[in-house]
Structures are given as structure tokens and as C-alpha cells.
């Protein structure tokens, strides 16, 4: 175990960390911890603050260890568009989606030459999708630098490695200058197109093991601590809440298995070892996206036996990562957080008394409202575009200018008349909202949507769902989702652990955009005032201010 995690017993039986003992008996200069040579950022997709709190007493491995560092149990993905790509874009950039440009997983780009006009956040818009939906993965849509980009700008010898279960997680964490990237493409772990090369042995081994598990799936075992959560909940013609064996050949089911995050973890550890990260003269970055929790949440909900087994598995995988880091004997810093929270399925929420829990009405789909507008105004072709019932809604750019304002106003009225809609903002209204200066817990809905608003990519209307409305229909293939401006989707844990960090816990709200300036201060990476949206967090509650250098 590295020195920063070692405990020393005092005469009265209290166990103090090495840093605390040093500060008690020596000068601050004598207690200076070794500067970190490796930054490890772990994002657990859809790992809400609620999940962290609910399962925290059961952690026995990595998450328990990280809970002995600096803990912000209620951090915030402060923006309204709480989806995977926007959330990951905030973690290592220090910026809200309004600055990163990543307003959603997909947004409408009416200039692309295909019928749906939807552009995926890491899709190269200059390379059209092939007939099977394939696309060229790129970071070009990200408008700001990541920590890895900043490290390499200062020292080109710094290495940036990103391993994730999703391409958007790897790209948004790694940035524009990733040295090594591996992510799951639906059937295997692959790399970026510009880095195409034979996979290293660890990736070949993981892909072979994954293919075998898909072909011959095993019946998952349920941890004893999860037995009480194994309660079947009917959803449509099926049910969720109890573990079941996947069908042979079902690659989609592999994403919800415990083996999925284990595979990502195996590759990340393999990269750590084979590339000897942190052992050179430059600071390296290893970004890890554990994506299975999100697929479990979508497929089975945020409660039940499936999620219980998954969260405990995350605890074990994080423990394996920390053990591998310890074995390098290099000073490291780990930050763990999530891209967003999540909402349980409405059928289970309704059982618990949330009678307003529901799925979106078909009448809210952009195509349905668009047809009504086309009939009223006698217009041909599509009138509205959108990726779903809520969020960004776009008026067709082919609309006559003389009718545009009338169509927009009528569309807004139709949305506001629906009982599942909380309110509707126009792009002009959001553009006029100043950046909030209040604590993130006090932000208005308009301020939350302003933090997700990009004038070049956001919709003409932003439709806000009422609380506990699941934003996707059951026919989508998922039973639960996220993406709302409400706190169950915004609140995530933020944990720091490692060299130079003194353990403490703080319940006051902080934001994921605060991670980048905090790490920058730890490694002496300069940031100009106002250069990012986030602020440096002091990771030392004592007389040493870890942000002091960042303020000068």
C-alpha cells in the first residue's frame, strides 16, 4: 500500500494517516507529499449520488478505499442535459456543456444529408454514416481542451490513455490528443480510426473472452447482500428485478453483465502495466469509463437485484485498479465521479407512491406535434425535428421566414398544454440568461438549461419534463432513463484519493467542472482566471491550501 494510504496508530488508539501525523509533528515543508506522476480519472456511468449513498455501507473494496480520501457525496453535473456525452465532457475540461459544445448525446444538424438529421456527439459530421450505422469516431465536436490536451501542450511526452465501455466516454475524457484509446463498439474493443493497429495481447485476450461469454453465457450469481432486492416488477409483457441468464449470442445483453466492466478494467490495468504509465519524467493520464452501470440502469432500473450486483461489482473493479496502481509504486491521484444520475422505472416508482411517475405520451413526439403544425399552417414536409419528446426541439430551416415565429409560438403553446411538460424555453430566452453565481443547488431551471445551451447546436425550443417523467417510451427498448434537469439526474459523488490529499468529507455541493482546476492545482498546471467554468477545490482542510498556487 502506498504511503499516502498508510495509517499509523497513536497512543490513544486513534489511527492517523501519514500526512496527518506529519503535519502534527513537523513543518509543512517537511510534510510535502511527492508530486503525482499519474492522474487516473474514473467515470462510472449513471452512478448517482443516491446509488453511492444507498450502497456505501456495503462497499468492501475500491469504493470503500476511495471513501477514505476526499469525499463530496453530493456533487453536481449542474447542467440540464444530463446525458452521457455532456456529462463526460465536463469531467476533465472544467467547463459546462454550454462551453464544451456537447449539449446532448445527439443533436439535430439540419445540414447533414440524411433523413433524421441527428448528429452523434463523437461522430465525424464530414464522414457520413455507412448503411449499417457505422461512423468515424472523433473528438472534433468537443470545443475545449481536456486535461490530457493541456498536459500534452505543456509537455508532449505526457501520455493520454483512455479505456471505456463507450466511445463517447473515452473520447470526452481523453480529448483531442489521445495516445491510446480502447472502447467497446458493440462486438469488441476497438481503437480510434487514426490509430488503427493490431490490438495488444490484453485487448485480444479480452475480446476473445467476451466473444466466448456471449456465445456461452453463464447464469449470474446474486451476492447475499442483494437477496432482499430480488423482487420482480412487471414491465409491459416482461419483468425486471431478478437476475436471469442472457440468451446465447446476445451482444446487447453483454453490456449489462458483470463481465463488461471487468473487461474494461482488465484493459485499463493492462495499459497501465504495458505502457508503464507514471514511470517516466512526465505526468501521464489514464481515463477509465466503466459503462455497465448505465446499461443496467436503462435495462432494469436503478433498484433491484441487477443494480445491486452491478454496484458491488464496480466496488471490486475499482479495488483492482487501485491494487494495480499500488504495484507501480509511483505517486498517483485518483478522481472518481459519474456523468449523470438516473431515474428508476416508473412502474417501480409508482409502487412506492410516486403517482406522477410515467412514460412520455406519444403526443409529445416531435413528429406528432410537427404533423399537427403542418396541418394547421398547410406546410409540406417535416416541421419539427428532435431526438426525443423532451429537450432540444428544432423548427425546420426550410420554413418560410414569414411563418417561422408563428410556428414556433404555436409549437410552444402545444407543448405547454401537455400535463407532462413543466415549462418550455426558447433559444432567445436562454441566450439572455446570465451565468449563475449562486451555489449550484439554488440554480433555477433556466440557469440549468443555460449551462447546456450552445447557440450553434441547441434547439429553437427546450422542452422541460415534469419530475418523474421517464423521457423515453417503453418501445425504445429501455425501461428507465435519465436526461432531465431534476436532481436525481444531476447529483453524483466526487471522490479524490492519492498523493498529497488529506482525507475529509464535505456535504456542501461542488460541481464536476471543479475537477479539472483542482487536478491542475495539484500538478502545477496553470489556468488563467476565468479560463474554465469550474473552481479549484482545496483538498487539504488544514493550514495548507492546495489551491493557493492556482490563485496567483
Buried (B, 14 or more C-beta within 10 A) or exposed (E): EBEBBEEEEEEEEEEBBBBBBBBEEEEEEEBEBEEBBBBBBBBBBBBBBBBBEBBBEBBEBBBBBBBBBBBBBBBBBBBBBBBBBBBBBBBBBBBBBBBBBBBBBBBBBEEBEEEEBBBBBBBBBEEEBEEEEEBBBBBBBBBBBBBBBBBBEBEEEBBBBBBBBBBBBBBBBBBBBBBBBBBBEEEBBBBBEEEEEEBBEBBEBBBEBBBEBBEEBEEBEBBEBBEEBBBEBEBEEEBBBBBBEBEEEBBEBBBBBBBBBBBBBBBBBBBBEEBEBBEBEBBBBBBBBBBBBBBBBBBBBBBBBBBBBBBBBBBBBBBBBBBBBEEBEBBBBBBBBBBBBBBBBBBBBBEEEBEBBBBBBEEBBBEBBBBBBBEEBEBEEBBBBBBBBBBBBBBBEEBEEEBBEBBBEBBBEBBEEBEBBBBBBBBEBBEEBEEBEEEBEEBEBBBBBBBBBBEEBBBBBBBBBBBBBBBBBBEBEBBBBBBBBBBBBBBBBBBBBBBBBBBBEBEEBBBBBBBBBBBBBBBEBEBEEEBBBBBBBBBBBBEBBBBEEBEE
